[in-house]
Each structure stands twice: as C-alpha cells, then as structure tokens.
Amino acid sequence: MRQKNDSHNKFCLSYFIWLGCNYVVSITFVGTFATLSNLDAPNAIGIHVLWIIVLEGLIVGVCAHICARLAWIHHSYNNSGIYIFVRTSFGRFWGIFVTFMQ
C-alpha cells in the first residue's frame, strides 16, 4: 500500500515568498487609497507615504538578510530565531531577555 506524503502540508520557501508578496501588495493597496483620499489636506502625508513604504521594505529586507546570515553561521537545524542566535552567542539570560522583548 502506498503511503501518503505529508510534505505538501508543511511550510516551504515558495509559500513564504507568496505570503510576503501578498503582504506587500495589500499594504501598498491600502496605503495608496489612504494617500489619495487625503491628498488635498494641508497637513497630510500625501505622496510621501510611498517613501515610507520603500523605507519599510528596505528595513524588512535588511532584517531578513541578517536572519539568513545568522542562520547560516549558527547552523541551528531544529529551530531558529533571534533569541536562539543571542542565546548561543551571549548566554541563556540574554536569550530569555530577547525573547521577552520580542
């Protein structure tokens, strides 16, 4: 009898890429309507919201790159996260501290 393969139920890289694209598109869609709705207001953010979206994207990209590099350096195959990287580098106390700060 053939065994059922449960690998399609797990998260994979393509799923996270699709989830990230959906997040960026939805935030940009909402931000565009928020920008266009108050374009004539005297103290409105206006078109500068596009620079804010680009800046947020840059910050998220840098954070993702840092986490990828730390995962490559620390070789934690069973789990990962900033608290794991801090705990292995600086000790248990700082790992717990970072966990509560997140």
NUFIMI-297855 format. One record per atom (N, C-alpha, C): residue number from 1; residue in one letter; chain; atom name; x, y, z. Coordinates in nm, 3 decimals. Each point is the difference from the previous one (the first is absolute). Layout:
BEGIN
pafi i:NUM aa:a ch:A at:CA xx:X yy:Y zz:Z .
...
This chain:
BEGIN
pafi i:1 aa:m ch:A at:N xx:0.084 yy:-0.117 zz:0.000 .
pafi i:1 aa:m ch:A at:CA xx:-0.084 yy:0.117 zz:0.000 .
pafi i:1 aa:m ch:A at:C xx:0.089 yy:0.124 zz:0.000 .
pafi i:2 aa:r ch:A at:N xx:-0.042 yy:0.096 zz:-0.072 .
pafi i:2 aa:r ch:A at:CA xx:0.078 yy:0.122 zz:-0.014 .
pafi i:2 aa:r ch:A at:C xx:-0.024 yy:0.094 zz:0.118 .
pafi i:3 aa:q ch:A at:N xx:0.108 yy:0.055 zz:0.053 .
pafi i:3 aa:q ch:A at:CA xx:-0.009 yy:0.092 zz:0.114 .
pafi i:3 aa:q ch:A at:C xx:-0.031 yy:0.140 zz:-0.050 .
pafi i:4 aa:k ch:A at:N xx:-0.077 yy:0.070 zz:0.078 .
pafi i:4 aa:k ch:A at:CA xx:-0.035 yy:0.137 zz:-0.036 .
pafi i:4 aa:k ch:A at:C xx:0.117 yy:0.093 zz:0.034 .
pafi i:5 aa:n ch:A at:N xx:0.034 yy:0.086 zz:-0.092 .
pafi i:5 aa:n ch:A at:CA xx:0.109 yy:0.094 zz:0.020 .
pafi i:5 aa:n ch:A at:C xx:-0.057 yy:0.128 zz:0.063 .
pafi i:6 aa:d ch:A at:N xx:0.047 yy:0.034 zz:0.121 .
pafi i:6 aa:d ch:A at:CA xx:-0.051 yy:0.118 zz:0.070 .
pafi i:6 aa:d ch:A at:C xx:0.087 yy:0.122 zz:-0.022 .
pafi i:7 aa:s ch:A at:N xx:0.090 yy:-0.005 zz:-0.098 .
pafi i:7 aa:s ch:A at:CA xx:0.088 yy:0.115 zz:-0.021 .
pafi i:7 aa:s ch:A at:C xx:-0.075 yy:0.121 zz:-0.055 .
pafi i:8 aa:h ch:A at:N xx:-0.116 yy:-0.021 zz:-0.061 .
pafi i:8 aa:h ch:A at:CA xx:-0.075 yy:0.114 zz:-0.053 .
pafi i:8 aa:h ch:A at:C xx:-0.070 yy:0.079 zz:0.110 .
pafi i:9 aa:n ch:A at:N xx:-0.007 yy:-0.053 zz:0.122 .
pafi i:9 aa:n ch:A at:CA xx:-0.063 yy:0.070 zz:0.111 .
pafi i:9 aa:n ch:A at:C xx:0.098 yy:0.088 zz:0.076 .
pafi i:10 aa:k ch:A at:N xx:0.126 yy:-0.008 zz:-0.031 .
pafi i:10 aa:k ch:A at:CA xx:0.101 yy:0.077 zz:0.071 .
pafi i:10 aa:k ch:A at:C xx:0.025 yy:0.133 zz:-0.069 .
pafi i:11 aa:f ch:A at:N xx:0.051 yy:0.095 zz:0.077 .
pafi i:11 aa:f ch:A at:CA xx:0.038 yy:0.128 zz:-0.057 .
pafi i:11 aa:f ch:A at:C xx:0.127 yy:-0.018 zz:-0.081 .
pafi i:12 aa:c ch:A at:N xx:0.007 yy:0.068 zz:-0.112 .
pafi i:12 aa:c ch:A at:CA xx:0.120 yy:-0.007 zz:-0.082 .
pafi i:12 aa:c ch:A at:C xx:0.036 yy:0.142 zz:-0.044 .
pafi i:13 aa:l ch:A at:N xx:0.112 yy:0.013 zz:-0.066 .
pafi i:13 aa:l ch:A at:CA xx:0.049 yy:0.131 zz:-0.040 .
pafi i:13 aa:l ch:A at:C xx:-0.097 yy:0.069 zz:-0.096 .
pafi i:14 aa:s ch:A at:N xx:-0.056 yy:-0.075 zz:-0.092 .
pafi i:14 aa:s ch:A at:CA xx:-0.093 yy:0.063 zz:-0.095 .
pafi i:14 aa:s ch:A at:C xx:-0.124 yy:0.053 zz:0.070 .
pafi i:15 aa:y ch:A at:N xx:-0.045 yy:-0.069 zz:0.105 .
pafi i:15 aa:y ch:A at:CA xx:-0.116 yy:0.049 zz:0.075 .
pafi i:15 aa:y ch:A at:C xx:0.032 yy:0.132 zz:0.069 .
pafi i:16 aa:f ch:A at:N xx:0.118 yy:0.009 zz:0.062 .
pafi i:16 aa:f ch:A at:CA xx:0.038 yy:0.123 zz:0.069 .
pafi i:16 aa:f ch:A at:C xx:0.022 yy:0.115 zz:-0.099 .
pafi i:17 aa:i ch:A at:N xx:0.053 yy:-0.029 zz:-0.116 .
pafi i:17 aa:i ch:A at:CA xx:0.016 yy:0.104 zz:-0.102 .
pafi i:17 aa:i ch:A at:C xx:-0.138 yy:0.050 zz:-0.044 .
pafi i:18 aa:w ch:A at:N xx:-0.093 yy:-0.092 zz:-0.022 .
pafi i:18 aa:w ch:A at:CA xx:-0.135 yy:0.039 zz:-0.040 .
pafi i:18 aa:w ch:A at:C xx:-0.067 yy:0.081 zz:0.111 .
pafi i:19 aa:l ch:A at:N xx:0.018 yy:-0.042 zz:0.125 .
pafi i:19 aa:l ch:A at:CA xx:-0.057 yy:0.072 zz:0.113 .
pafi i:19 aa:l ch:A at:C xx:0.058 yy:0.141 zz:0.011 .
pafi i:20 aa:g ch:A at:N xx:0.131 yy:0.013 zz:-0.021 .
pafi i:20 aa:g ch:A at:CA xx:0.063 yy:0.132 zz:0.003 .
pafi i:20 aa:g ch:A at:C xx:-0.048 yy:0.090 zz:-0.111 .
pafi i:21 aa:c ch:A at:N xx:-0.016 yy:-0.055 zz:-0.120 .
pafi i:21 aa:c ch:A at:CA xx:-0.051 yy:0.081 zz:-0.112 .
pafi i:21 aa:c ch:A at:C xx:-0.143 yy:0.046 zz:0.027 .
pafi i:22 aa:n ch:A at:N xx:-0.083 yy:-0.087 zz:0.055 .
pafi i:22 aa:n ch:A at:CA xx:-0.136 yy:0.039 zz:0.034 .
pafi i:22 aa:n ch:A at:C xx:-0.002 yy:0.111 zz:0.104 .
pafi i:23 aa:y ch:A at:N xx:0.090 yy:-0.009 zz:0.097 .
pafi i:23 aa:y ch:A at:CA xx:0.007 yy:0.102 zz:0.104 .
pafi i:23 aa:y ch:A at:C xx:0.039 yy:0.135 zz:-0.058 .
pafi i:24 aa:v ch:A at:N xx:0.103 yy:0.001 zz:-0.083 .
pafi i:24 aa:v ch:A at:CA xx:0.047 yy:0.126 zz:-0.059 .
pafi i:24 aa:v ch:A at:C xx:-0.106 yy:0.061 zz:-0.090 .
pafi i:25 aa:v ch:A at:N xx:-0.065 yy:-0.082 zz:-0.081 .
pafi i:25 aa:v ch:A at:CA xx:-0.103 yy:0.051 zz:-0.091 .
pafi i:25 aa:v ch:A at:C xx:-0.119 yy:0.055 zz:0.079 .
pafi i:26 aa:s ch:A at:N xx:-0.041 yy:-0.068 zz:0.104 .
pafi i:26 aa:s ch:A at:CA xx:-0.115 yy:0.048 zz:0.077 .
pafi i:26 aa:s ch:A at:C xx:0.031 yy:0.129 zz:0.074 .
pafi i:27 aa:i ch:A at:N xx:0.118 yy:0.012 zz:0.058 .
pafi i:27 aa:i ch:A at:CA xx:0.038 yy:0.123 zz:0.069 .
pafi i:27 aa:i ch:A at:C xx:0.011 yy:0.115 zz:-0.099 .
pafi i:28 aa:t ch:A at:N xx:0.058 yy:-0.025 zz:-0.116 .
pafi i:28 aa:t ch:A at:CA xx:0.013 yy:0.104 zz:-0.101 .
pafi i:28 aa:t ch:A at:C xx:-0.137 yy:0.042 zz:-0.053 .
pafi i:29 aa:f ch:A at:N xx:-0.090 yy:-0.095 zz:-0.018 .
pafi i:29 aa:f ch:A at:CA xx:-0.135 yy:0.030 zz:-0.047 .
pafi i:29 aa:f ch:A at:C xx:-0.073 yy:0.091 zz:0.099 .
pafi i:30 aa:v ch:A at:N xx:0.006 yy:-0.034 zz:0.128 .
pafi i:30 aa:v ch:A at:CA xx:-0.065 yy:0.082 zz:0.102 .
pafi i:30 aa:v ch:A at:C xx:0.069 yy:0.136 zz:0.010 .
pafi i:31 aa:g ch:A at:N xx:0.133 yy:0.001 zz:-0.005 .
pafi i:31 aa:g ch:A at:CA xx:0.073 yy:0.127 zz:0.008 .
pafi i:31 aa:g ch:A at:C xx:-0.029 yy:0.093 zz:-0.116 .
pafi i:32 aa:t ch:A at:N xx:-0.019 yy:-0.055 zz:-0.117 .
pafi i:32 aa:t ch:A at:CA xx:-0.032 yy:0.083 zz:-0.116 .
pafi i:32 aa:t ch:A at:C xx:-0.135 yy:0.067 zz:0.015 .
pafi i:33 aa:f ch:A at:N xx:-0.100 yy:-0.075 zz:0.046 .
pafi i:33 aa:f ch:A at:CA xx:-0.131 yy:0.060 zz:0.021 .
pafi i:33 aa:f ch:A at:C xx:0.003 yy:0.102 zz:0.113 .
pafi i:34 aa:a ch:A at:N xx:0.079 yy:-0.026 zz:0.105 .
pafi i:34 aa:a ch:A at:CA xx:0.011 yy:0.097 zz:0.108 .
pafi i:34 aa:a ch:A at:C xx:0.068 yy:0.127 zz:-0.048 .
pafi i:35 aa:t ch:A at:N xx:0.096 yy:-0.013 zz:-0.089 .
pafi i:35 aa:t ch:A at:CA xx:0.069 yy:0.117 zz:-0.054 .
pafi i:35 aa:t ch:A at:C xx:-0.092 yy:0.081 zz:-0.089 .
pafi i:36 aa:l ch:A at:N xx:-0.072 yy:-0.066 zz:-0.087 .
pafi i:36 aa:l ch:A at:CA xx:-0.086 yy:0.071 zz:-0.094 .
pafi i:36 aa:l ch:A at:C xx:-0.123 yy:0.061 zz:0.066 .
pafi i:37 aa:s ch:A at:N xx:-0.039 yy:-0.053 zz:0.116 .
pafi i:37 aa:s ch:A at:CA xx:-0.120 yy:0.053 zz:0.065 .
pafi i:37 aa:s ch:A at:C xx:0.025 yy:0.134 zz:0.067 .
pafi i:38 aa:n ch:A at:N xx:0.123 yy:0.026 zz:0.045 .
pafi i:38 aa:n ch:A at:CA xx:0.027 yy:0.127 zz:0.068 .
pafi i:38 aa:n ch:A at:C xx:0.112 yy:0.078 zz:-0.067 .
pafi i:39 aa:l ch:A at:N xx:0.002 yy:-0.001 zz:-0.130 .
pafi i:39 aa:l ch:A at:CA xx:0.107 yy:0.067 zz:-0.074 .
pafi i:39 aa:l ch:A at:C xx:-0.008 yy:0.152 zz:0.011 .
pafi i:40 aa:d ch:A at:N xx:-0.121 yy:0.053 zz:0.016 .
pafi i:40 aa:d ch:A at:CA xx:-0.017 yy:0.145 zz:0.006 .
pafi i:40 aa:d ch:A at:C xx:0.004 yy:0.056 zz:0.141 .
pafi i:41 aa:a ch:A at:N xx:0.009 yy:-0.085 zz:0.101 .
pafi i:41 aa:a ch:A at:CA xx:0.003 yy:0.049 zz:0.138 .
pafi i:41 aa:a ch:A at:C xx:0.130 yy:0.075 zz:0.026 .
pafi i:42 aa:p ch:A at:N xx:-0.003 yy:0.105 zz:0.082 .
pafi i:42 aa:p ch:A at:CA xx:0.121 yy:0.082 zz:0.019 .
pafi i:42 aa:p ch:A at:C xx:0.113 yy:-0.072 zz:0.073 .
pafi i:43 aa:n ch:A at:N xx:-0.030 yy:-0.085 zz:0.097 .
pafi i:43 aa:n ch:A at:CA xx:0.104 yy:-0.067 zz:0.077 .
pafi i:43 aa:n ch:A at:C xx:0.006 yy:-0.150 zz:-0.030 .
pafi i:44 aa:a ch:A at:N xx:-0.040 yy:-0.040 zz:-0.116 .
pafi i:44 aa:a ch:A at:CA xx:-0.003 yy:-0.142 zz:-0.035 .
pafi i:44 aa:a ch:A at:C xx:0.138 yy:-0.049 zz:-0.040 .
pafi i:45 aa:i ch:A at:N xx:0.019 yy:-0.128 zz:0.014 .
pafi i:45 aa:i ch:A at:CA xx:0.126 yy:-0.061 zz:-0.043 .
pafi i:45 aa:i ch:A at:C xx:0.012 yy:0.008 zz:-0.151 .
pafi i:46 aa:g ch:A at:N xx:-0.112 yy:-0.018 zz:-0.067 .
pafi i:46 aa:g ch:A at:CA xx:-0.002 yy:0.013 zz:-0.144 .
pafi i:46 aa:g ch:A at:C xx:0.081 yy:-0.109 zz:-0.069 .
pafi i:47 aa:i ch:A at:N xx:0.073 yy:0.041 zz:-0.100 .
pafi i:47 aa:i ch:A at:CA xx:0.075 yy:-0.094 zz:-0.082 .
pafi i:47 aa:i ch:A at:C xx:0.125 yy:-0.054 zz:0.072 .
pafi i:48 aa:h ch:A at:N xx:0.035 yy:0.061 zz:0.113 .
pafi i:48 aa:h ch:A at:CA xx:0.117 yy:-0.046 zz:0.075 .
pafi i:48 aa:h ch:A at:C xx:-0.020 yy:-0.139 zz:0.060 .
pafi i:49 aa:v ch:A at:N xx:-0.124 yy:-0.049 zz:0.003 .
pafi i:49 aa:v ch:A at:CA xx:-0.025 yy:-0.134 zz:0.050 .
pafi i:49 aa:v ch:A at:C xx:0.072 yy:-0.104 zz:-0.086 .
pafi i:50 aa:l ch:A at:N xx:0.023 yy:0.030 zz:-0.125 .
pafi i:50 aa:l ch:A at:CA xx:0.073 yy:-0.094 zz:-0.086 .
pafi i:50 aa:l ch:A at:C xx:0.144 yy:-0.015 zz:0.047 .
pafi i:51 aa:w ch:A at:N xx:0.062 yy:0.109 zz:0.046 .
pafi i:51 aa:w ch:A at:CA xx:0.137 yy:-0.010 zz:0.054 .
pafi i:51 aa:w ch:A at:C xx:0.000 yy:-0.081 zz:0.130 .
pafi i:52 aa:i ch:A at:N xx:-0.106 yy:0.014 zz:0.078 .
pafi i:52 aa:i ch:A at:CA xx:-0.010 yy:-0.077 zz:0.124 .
pafi i:52 aa:i ch:A at:C xx:-0.010 yy:-0.149 zz:-0.031 .
pafi i:53 aa:i ch:A at:N xx:-0.078 yy:-0.036 zz:-0.101 .
pafi i:53 aa:i ch:A at:CA xx:-0.013 yy:-0.141 zz:-0.039 .
pafi i:53 aa:i ch:A at:C xx:0.134 yy:-0.054 zz:-0.049 .
pafi i:54 aa:v ch:A at:N xx:0.072 yy:0.078 zz:-0.079 .
pafi i:54 aa:v ch:A at:CA xx:0.131 yy:-0.044 zz:-0.049 .
pafi i:54 aa:v ch:A at:C xx:0.097 yy:-0.015 zz:0.116 .
pafi i:55 aa:l ch:A at:N xx:-0.001 yy:0.093 zz:0.095 .
pafi i:55 aa:l ch:A at:CA xx:0.088 yy:-0.008 zz:0.117 .
pafi i:55 aa:l ch:A at:C xx:-0.033 yy:-0.123 zz:0.085 .
pafi i:56 aa:e ch:A at:N xx:-0.128 yy:-0.028 zz:0.020 .
pafi i:56 aa:e ch:A at:CA xx:-0.038 yy:-0.119 zz:0.075 .
pafi i:56 aa:e ch:A at:C xx:0.043 yy:-0.127 zz:-0.072 .
pafi i:57 aa:g ch:A at:N xx:-0.013 yy:-0.002 zz:-0.131 .
pafi i:57 aa:g ch:A at:CA xx:0.046 yy:-0.115 zz:-0.077 .
pafi i:57 aa:g ch:A at:C xx:0.150 yy:-0.021 zz:0.012 .
pafi i:58 aa:l ch:A at:N xx:0.075 yy:0.110 zz:0.001 .
pafi i:58 aa:l ch:A at:CA xx:0.146 yy:-0.010 zz:0.017 .
pafi i:58 aa:l ch:A at:C xx:0.035 yy:-0.054 zz:0.138 .
pafi i:59 aa:i ch:A at:N xx:-0.069 yy:0.048 zz:0.103 .
pafi i:59 aa:i ch:A at:CA xx:0.027 yy:-0.048 zz:0.135 .
pafi i:59 aa:i ch:A at:C xx:-0.033 yy:-0.148 zz:0.014 .
pafi i:60 aa:v ch:A at:N xx:-0.113 yy:-0.043 zz:-0.055 .
pafi i:60 aa:v ch:A at:CA xx:-0.038 yy:-0.141 zz:0.006 .
pafi i:60 aa:v ch:A at:C xx:0.099 yy:-0.086 zz:-0.078 .
pafi i:61 aa:g ch:A at:N xx:0.045 yy:0.049 zz:-0.115 .
pafi i:61 aa:g ch:A at:CA xx:0.099 yy:-0.075 zz:-0.078 .
pafi i:61 aa:g ch:A at:C xx:0.132 yy:-0.016 zz:0.073 .
pafi i:62 aa:v ch:A at:N xx:0.045 yy:0.107 zz:0.066 .
pafi i:62 aa:v ch:A at:CA xx:0.125 yy:-0.007 zz:0.077 .
pafi i:62 aa:v ch:A at:C xx:-0.016 yy:-0.097 zz:0.117 .
pafi i:63 aa:c ch:A at:N xx:-0.113 yy:0.004 zz:0.070 .
pafi i:63 aa:c ch:A at:CA xx:-0.023 yy:-0.094 zz:0.110 .
pafi i:63 aa:c ch:A at:C xx:-0.005 yy:-0.145 zz:-0.048 .
pafi i:64 aa:a ch:A at:N xx:-0.063 yy:-0.023 zz:-0.114 .
pafi i:64 aa:a ch:A at:CA xx:-0.005 yy:-0.136 zz:-0.056 .
pafi i:64 aa:a ch:A at:C xx:0.139 yy:-0.048 zz:-0.039 .
pafi i:65 aa:h ch:A at:N xx:0.081 yy:0.090 zz:-0.057 .
pafi i:65 aa:h ch:A at:CA xx:0.136 yy:-0.037 zz:-0.037 .
pafi i:65 aa:h ch:A at:C xx:0.084 yy:-0.032 zz:0.124 .
pafi i:66 aa:i ch:A at:N xx:-0.016 yy:0.079 zz:0.105 .
pafi i:66 aa:i ch:A at:CA xx:0.074 yy:-0.026 zz:0.124 .
pafi i:66 aa:i ch:A at:C xx:-0.041 yy:-0.135 zz:0.059 .
pafi i:67 aa:c ch:A at:N xx:-0.129 yy:-0.029 zz:0.003 .
pafi i:67 aa:c ch:A at:CA xx:-0.045 yy:-0.129 zz:0.054 .
pafi i:67 aa:c ch:A at:C xx:0.049 yy:-0.117 zz:-0.084 .
pafi i:68 aa:a ch:A at:N xx:0.004 yy:0.017 zz:-0.131 .
pafi i:68 aa:a ch:A at:CA xx:0.052 yy:-0.106 zz:-0.087 .
pafi i:68 aa:a ch:A at:C xx:0.148 yy:-0.023 zz:0.024 .
pafi i:69 aa:r ch:A at:N xx:0.076 yy:0.107 zz:0.017 .
pafi i:69 aa:r ch:A at:CA xx:0.144 yy:-0.014 zz:0.026 .
pafi i:69 aa:r ch:A at:C xx:0.024 yy:-0.064 zz:0.137 .
pafi i:70 aa:l ch:A at:N xx:-0.078 yy:0.039 zz:0.101 .
pafi i:70 aa:l ch:A at:CA xx:0.015 yy:-0.061 zz:0.132 .
pafi i:70 aa:l ch:A at:C xx:-0.038 yy:-0.147 zz:-0.001 .
pafi i:71 aa:a ch:A at:N xx:-0.102 yy:-0.037 zz:-0.075 .
pafi i:71 aa:a ch:A at:CA xx:-0.037 yy:-0.141 zz:-0.011 .
pafi i:71 aa:a ch:A at:C xx:0.111 yy:-0.080 zz:-0.068 .
pafi i:72 aa:w ch:A at:N xx:0.068 yy:0.062 zz:-0.096 .
pafi i:72 aa:w ch:A at:CA xx:0.111 yy:-0.067 zz:-0.067 .
pafi i:72 aa:w ch:A at:C xx:0.119 yy:-0.017 zz:0.095 .
pafi i:73 aa:i ch:A at:N xx:0.024 yy:0.099 zz:0.083 .
pafi i:73 aa:i ch:A at:CA xx:0.114 yy:-0.004 zz:0.093 .
pafi i:73 aa:i ch:A at:C xx:-0.025 yy:-0.097 zz:0.114 .
pafi i:74 aa:h ch:A at:N xx:-0.121 yy:0.002 zz:0.058 .
pafi i:74 aa:h ch:A at:CA xx:-0.027 yy:-0.077 zz:0.121 .
pafi i:74 aa:h ch:A at:C xx:-0.039 yy:-0.145 zz:-0.026 .
pafi i:75 aa:h ch:A at:N xx:-0.039 yy:-0.034 zz:-0.118 .
pafi i:75 aa:h ch:A at:CA xx:-0.036 yy:-0.138 zz:-0.038 .
pafi i:75 aa:h ch:A at:C xx:-0.102 yy:-0.062 zz:0.095 .
pafi i:76 aa:s ch:A at:N xx:-0.105 yy:0.071 zz:0.034 .
pafi i:76 aa:s ch:A at:CA xx:-0.104 yy:-0.058 zz:0.084 .
pafi i:76 aa:s ch:A at:C xx:-0.105 yy:-0.062 zz:-0.092 .
pafi i:77 aa:y ch:A at:N xx:0.005 yy:-0.131 zz:-0.013 .
pafi i:77 aa:y ch:A at:CA xx:-0.086 yy:-0.068 zz:-0.095 .
pafi i:77 aa:y ch:A at:C xx:-0.140 yy:-0.025 zz:0.055 .
pafi i:78 aa:n ch:A at:N xx:-0.013 yy:-0.014 zz:0.131 .
pafi i:78 aa:n ch:A at:CA xx:-0.130 yy:-0.033 zz:0.055 .
pafi i:78 aa:n ch:A at:C xx:-0.088 yy:0.122 zz:0.024 .
pafi i:79 aa:n ch:A at:N xx:0.058 yy:0.113 zz:0.033 .
pafi i:79 aa:n ch:A at:CA xx:-0.077 yy:0.122 zz:0.018 .
pafi i:79 aa:n ch:A at:C xx:0.092 yy:0.120 zz:-0.020 .
pafi i:80 aa:s ch:A at:N xx:-0.060 yy:0.113 zz:-0.016 .
pafi i:80 aa:s ch:A at:CA xx:0.081 yy:0.121 zz:-0.018 .
pafi i:80 aa:s ch:A at:C xx:-0.081 yy:0.118 zz:0.048 .
pafi i:81 aa:g ch:A at:N xx:0.061 yy:0.112 zz:-0.001 .
pafi i:81 aa:g ch:A at:CA xx:-0.061 yy:0.123 zz:0.045 .
pafi i:81 aa:g ch:A at:C xx:0.107 yy:0.085 zz:0.066 .
pafi i:82 aa:i ch:A at:N xx:-0.030 yy:0.126 zz:0.016 .
pafi i:82 aa:i ch:A at:CA xx:0.098 yy:0.091 zz:0.057 .
pafi i:82 aa:i ch:A at:C xx:0.037 yy:-0.044 zz:0.141 .
pafi i:83 aa:y ch:A at:N xx:-0.096 yy:-0.050 zz:0.079 .
pafi i:83 aa:y ch:A at:CA xx:0.031 yy:-0.041 zz:0.136 .
pafi i:83 aa:y ch:A at:C xx:0.097 yy:-0.118 zz:0.003 .
pafi i:84 aa:i ch:A at:N xx:-0.008 yy:-0.090 zz:-0.098 .
pafi i:84 aa:i ch:A at:CA xx:0.094 yy:-0.112 zz:-0.007 .
pafi i:84 aa:i ch:A at:C xx:0.140 yy:0.051 zz:-0.030 .
pafi i:85 aa:f ch:A at:N xx:0.011 yy:0.094 zz:-0.093 .
pafi i:85 aa:f ch:A at:CA xx:0.131 yy:0.053 zz:-0.036 .
pafi i:85 aa:f ch:A at:C xx:0.062 yy:0.076 zz:0.116 .
pafi i:86 aa:v ch:A at:N xx:-0.082 yy:0.078 zz:0.072 .
pafi i:86 aa:v ch:A at:CA xx:0.051 yy:0.074 zz:0.116 .
pafi i:86 aa:v ch:A at:C xx:0.037 yy:-0.096 zz:0.111 .
pafi i:87 aa:r ch:A at:N xx:-0.082 yy:-0.102 zz:0.023 .
pafi i:87 aa:r ch:A at:CA xx:0.029 yy:-0.095 zz:0.108 .
pafi i:87 aa:r ch:A at:C xx:0.129 yy:-0.077 zz:-0.025 .
pafi i:88 aa:t ch:A at:N xx:0.023 yy:-0.042 zz:-0.124 .
pafi i:88 aa:t ch:A at:CA xx:0.123 yy:-0.074 zz:-0.026 .
pafi i:88 aa:t ch:A at:C xx:0.123 yy:0.090 zz:0.003 .
pafi i:89 aa:s ch:A at:N xx:-0.018 yy:0.129 zz:-0.028 .
pafi i:89 aa:s ch:A at:CA xx:0.115 yy:0.090 zz:-0.001 .
pafi i:89 aa:s ch:A at:C xx:0.029 yy:0.063 zz:0.136 .
pafi i:90 aa:f ch:A at:N xx:-0.106 yy:0.040 zz:0.073 .
pafi i:90 aa:f ch:A at:CA xx:0.020 yy:0.078 zz:0.121 .
pafi i:90 aa:f ch:A at:C xx:-0.047 yy:-0.067 zz:0.127 .
pafi i:91 aa:g ch:A at:N xx:-0.063 yy:-0.115 zz:-0.009 .
pafi i:91 aa:g ch:A at:CA xx:-0.042 yy:-0.071 zz:0.120 .
pafi i:91 aa:g ch:A at:C xx:-0.150 yy:-0.007 zz:0.016 .
pafi i:92 aa:r ch:A at:N xx:-0.040 yy:-0.080 zz:0.101 .
pafi i:92 aa:r ch:A at:CA xx:-0.142 yy:-0.029 zz:0.019 .
pafi i:92 aa:r ch:A at:C xx:-0.079 yy:0.123 zz:0.045 .
pafi i:93 aa:f ch:A at:N xx:0.057 yy:0.082 zz:0.089 .
pafi i:93 aa:f ch:A at:CA xx:-0.072 yy:0.117 zz:0.049 .
pafi i:93 aa:f ch:A at:C xx:-0.038 yy:0.094 zz:-0.113 .
pafi i:94 aa:w ch:A at:N xx:0.094 yy:0.031 zz:-0.088 .
pafi i:94 aa:w ch:A at:CA xx:-0.028 yy:0.093 zz:-0.109 .
pafi i:94 aa:w ch:A at:C xx:-0.095 yy:-0.061 zz:-0.103 .
pafi i:95 aa:g ch:A at:N xx:0.003 yy:-0.132 zz:-0.016 .
pafi i:95 aa:g ch:A at:CA xx:-0.097 yy:-0.065 zz:-0.087 .
pafi i:95 aa:g ch:A at:C xx:-0.142 yy:0.015 zz:0.051 .
pafi i:96 aa:i ch:A at:N xx:-0.018 yy:-0.019 zz:0.133 .
pafi i:96 aa:i ch:A at:CA xx:-0.132 yy:0.018 zz:0.061 .
pafi i:96 aa:i ch:A at:C xx:-0.041 yy:0.146 zz:-0.006 .
pafi i:97 aa:f ch:A at:N xx:0.095 yy:0.091 zz:0.022 .
pafi i:97 aa:f ch:A at:CA xx:-0.029 yy:0.144 zz:-0.006 .
pafi i:97 aa:f ch:A at:C xx:-0.051 yy:0.040 zz:-0.138 .
pafi i:98 aa:v ch:A at:N xx:0.067 yy:-0.047 zz:-0.104 .
pafi i:98 aa:v ch:A at:CA xx:-0.042 yy:0.032 zz:-0.137 .
pafi i:98 aa:v ch:A at:C xx:-0.135 yy:-0.063 zz:-0.030 .
pafi i:99 aa:t ch:A at:N xx:-0.026 yy:-0.119 zz:0.054 .
pafi i:99 aa:t ch:A at:CA xx:-0.130 yy:-0.064 zz:-0.021 .
pafi i:99 aa:t ch:A at:C xx:-0.112 yy:0.086 zz:0.055 .
pafi i:100 aa:f ch:A at:N xx:0.017 yy:0.054 zz:0.120 .
pafi i:100 aa:f ch:A at:CA xx:-0.104 yy:0.084 zz:0.058 .
pafi i:100 aa:f ch:A at:C xx:-0.008 yy:0.136 zz:-0.066 .
pafi i:101 aa:m ch:A at:N xx:0.109 yy:0.049 zz:-0.054 .
pafi i:101 aa:m ch:A at:CA xx:-0.003 yy:0.130 zz:-0.069 .
pafi i:101 aa:m ch:A at:C xx:-0.070 yy:-0.010 zz:-0.135 .
pafi i:102 aa:q ch:A at:N xx:-0.002 yy:-0.119 zz:-0.059 .
pafi i:102 aa:q ch:A at:CA xx:-0.069 yy:-0.015 zz:-0.129 .
pafi i:102 aa:q ch:A at:C xx:-0.147 yy:0.001 zz:0.022 .
